[in-house]
Amino acid sequence: MKLYRQDFSWDPIIVPARGPFFANDRSIRNTKPLMMRKIVFPSAAVLLALAVTTVALRLLTEERNHALLRKAEGLYRERKLKAALSTLNSILDDAPSWRRPLLLRGKTFFFTRQFPLAQRDFRSLREESPMDSHASVWLAKSLIASDNAGEGKEILQSVVRQSPGNIEANYLLARIYQKEGSYRKSILKYEDLFAAQRILGRAHLQYAEMLQAKGLEKRSRSHLRLAADIGSRRIQKRVRTILGEYSDDE
């Protein structure tokens, strides 16, 4: 390469010493400038068509994945876990960060005793959302099941600090303390659990009253029985009153 300087500029221009556009290396001032290539931009109609196609394909993929998730949930409820796992893997190949199928796959791994894989999915959920107590409890359960009760206990303690009324976390901690021989801690956790159950008793009662108002008497009675089983005396009295109203109607 040789360096030349044009008369009207002090900026150096690097050009090839030999080439099809130059007769020789002394004729730089006599050469004609190269023609710029014409750049063709797509029309607005083409861009719009591409955008519409992209959105349509994305919607079709999402619709397919939602249909597959409903199928996987049905298979999970029927305990057809191998088929559920295959369906969930197909979903997560397209949408690896979708929380709902990821949580369900972790549970499926848990019930098929593939604890390391279950822990991988639950940890992924916790990393993305550290306040997700549901994923945290499932991670703790899988750790305890794989003989890592120490880390499982730490996770459960963290869950209870964030959400003192978490029934499952309190129950699992009560069991762990009981096995460790820490009976005072175990008793306190069981008492926390019973306090949460009293709240559930009120919830069952209020739900039963709502169902009764909607004319769903059969479902209402089932929740009234649950409210009477776990609720306070005041709740039990209210349940007897409502059941008496049912008897009068009959």
N, C-alpha and C positions, 0 to 999 in steps of 0.2 A: 504494500500500500504506500502511496506517495501523498505528501501533504502539499496542498496548493492554497493560495490566498487570492480571493477575488478583489478587484480594484475598489469596489464600493463597500467592502466589509472587512473588518479586522478579525472576524471569526474564522477559524480554520475549518476547512471542508475536506473530509476524507473521501477520496474517490478511487476506483480501481485504476491501476496504471495501464492495463490493457482490458479491452472488452468490446462487445458489439456496438456500444454507444459512443465509443471514442476511437478516432482514427489513430491517435498516438497520445502519449502522455503530455504533449505540449499544446494540445488543441482544446483545453478545458473551456476557454472563453468562447469558442465557436460552437460548442455543443448546444443542442436544444434540450430543454427540460423534459423529463419523462412525464408522460401522461398519467395522471392518477386514475386508478381503477374506479369505476362507477360502483358505489355501494347501494344496493337495493334493499330498502327496509320493507318488512311485511306491512300490508295495509291494515287499517283499523279493523276491518271485517275479519281478516285472518286471525288477528290477535284475539278478537272477541270469541271467535269459534274455538280457538285453542283453550281459552279460559273456561268456556262453557263445558268443553269436553273434559277438562281436568276436574272441574267441580263434579260433573256427573259421575266420573269414574270413582272419585273419592266417596260420593254418597252411596254408590252401589257397593263399594267395599265395606263401608260402615254398616249398611243394611244387612249384608251377608254376615258380618261378624256378630251383629246383634242376634240374628237368627241362630247362628251357631252357639252363642252363649245361652240362649233359652234352651236349646237342645242339651247342652252340657249340664245345665242346672237340673234338667229333668233326669238325666242319666245319673247325676250325683245323688239326687233324692232316692232314686231306685237302687242305689248302691251298685250301679254298673260302672265301677270306677275306672276300669281299663279303657272302656269306650269314652268315658267322660274326659279322661286324661288326653286321649288322642285328639278329641275335639278342641280342648283348651289349647293344646300345643299349636293346632292350626290357626287359632285366633291370635295367639301371642306371637306367631311368626310375622303377622301383619302389623300388630299393635303391641309391641313388647312392654310398653309402660302403662297399659290399661289396667287400672287397679282391680276392678271387679273380677275379671277372669284370672288375674295373677293371684288374688287371695284364694279363689276357689281351687286353683291348681295346687297351691300350697296345702290346703286342707286335704285334697285328694292324695297328694304325696304322703301326708301324715297318716291317713287311714290305710294306705298301702304300705306303711312302715318304711317309707323311703325318707327317713328323717333328714339326712344332709340336704336333699333336694328341697324338702319342705322349708328348712331353715334358710336356704338361699332365697327363696321367694319371699318369705316373711321379712328377712333382713332388707331386701330390696324395697319392700313397702315402707319399712320403718325409716330407711335412709331418705326416702322421698318425702315422708310425712312423719316426723318423730312423735307427733302427738296422737298418732293412730293407735289407740289402746287396743282395738280389736286385733290388729296384726301383732301387736306386742304380746298379748296374752297367748295367741297361737304359737308365736315363736318360743315363749317360755314353756308351753306344753310340749312342744317338740324337743326342746333341750332336756326337759325332765325325762321324757320318754327314752331319750338316747343317753341316759345316765350322766347328764351334765346339769344336775340340780342346782349347783352353785350359781351359774350364770342365769339359769331360769329364775331363781329366787331374786336375784338383783333386778331383773327386768320387771318382775311382779311388784316388787317394792316401789320401783319407779312409777309403775302404772297407778298404784294405790296413792302415791303422793300427789299425782296429777288428778286422779279421780277417786276419792275415798269411797264412793258408793259403788265401785265396780264389783259386782257380785262374784263373778268368776275368779277375778284376781284375789279377792279376799278368801274365797273358799280354797283355792290352791295354796295360798300362803298358810292358811290354817292347817292344811294337811301336811305341808312341809315342816312347819314348826312342831307338829305333833310327832312326826317321824324322827325329828332331831331330839325330841325330849324337852323342847322348850314349851312346857305346858301353859305357862302364863301368857306367852305371846299367842299361842294357839287359841286360848280361851278368848282373848281380846279380839282376835280376827273372827272367830265364830260369832261373837256379839255384834261386831260390825256387819257381819253377814245377815244376822237376824234383823238388825235395824233396817237394812236395805229391803229385806223381805216384807217388813211392815209397809214400806213405801209401795212395794209391788201389790200388797193387799189393797191399798187405796186405789192404785191404778186399775186393778181388776174390777173393783166396785164401780168406779167412774165409767169404765168401758162398758160394763154390763148395763148401767143405766142408759148410756147412749144407745146401745143395741136395743134395749127395751123401747125407747122412744121411737126407734125406727121400725118397730114391729118384728124384730128378729129375736123372738122369745127363746127359742131353743139354744141359740148361741149365748144369749144373755144369761141363761141359767147355768151354763157350764162355767162362765167367769164368776158368777155369784158363788158357786161352790168353792172355786179357788180362792176368792176373797175371804170366805169364811174360814178356810183352812189355814191361811197364813196371816190374816189381818188381826187387828186389835179387837178388844171386846166391843168397842164402839162400832167398828165395821161389821162385826158379827151381828150386832143388834140391828143394824141397818139392813143387812142381808135377810134376816128373819122377817123384817117388815115387808120387804119387796116380795119375798116368796109367799108371804101371807096374801099380798095383793094378787099374785098369780092364782092362788087357791080360790080366792073370792070370785075372780073372773071365770074360773072353771065351774 
